[in-house]
Amino acid sequence: MAQGRKGKLNYRCPRCLMREIDMDMLYDKDADEYYCLRCSFVGNEKEVQRLNAQFREKYLARMVRITDF
């Protein structure tokens, strides 16, 4: 998904990302939380960063060609 140049960085929803769905999260200033409209995931910025880092770790070597079995 494209992201505008204004404002804070948009985070991808970790639950949707694990299902290979590219969905941006919205930010609620009052509750200081991010939420997803598609799967109803709610979490603070630290939790979202942790889950997105877990996703990146899982797919770290996806561009590496495996030749030895």
N, C-alpha and C positions, 0 to 999 in steps of 0.2 A: 504494500500500500504506500502511496505517496504521502509525504509529510510536508506540511508547510514550513516556512522558514521562521515564522513568528512563534514566540512562546517556548514553553518547556519541551523537552524531548518526549515524544510519545513512546510508551512502552507497548510491546506486544503482549497479548494475554498468554500466560504460560500454559494454561490448560488447553486453549485452542491451538497453540503452537505445537504441543505434543501430539495433537491430532492432525497436524499439518494444515491448519487453517490460519491464515494471516489476518489477525483481528487486532486493531488498536484498542487500547484501554482508555477510558475517560477518567478524568480526575475530579474528585469531589473536594473542594476547598474546605468546606465546613467540617467534614469528618477526617480530612487529611488522608484519604484513601483513594486507590485506583479501583475501577470496576469495569467489568466487561458486560456489554449489552447482550452478547450472544449466549454465554454460558453462566452468567451471574456470578463469576469469580470476583471476590473482593479481597484486597490486601493492601498493606502499606508499601511504600517504595522499597524498603529493605527486603521484604518478602518477594516482591516481584523481581527484583534484581537477582536474588538468590535462585529462584526457580528458572529464570532465563539463563543464568550462568550454568545451571545444571543441564539445561537443554544444549547449550553450546559445547559442554564437555562430552555429552553423549554423541554428538555429531561432529566432533573435532576432526576426525580423519576421513570424512566422507568423500573427499576429493582425491584421496590417495588410492592408487591402484594396487590391489593385493595380488601378488603373483606366486607367493609361497604358501602352500597349504600344509 
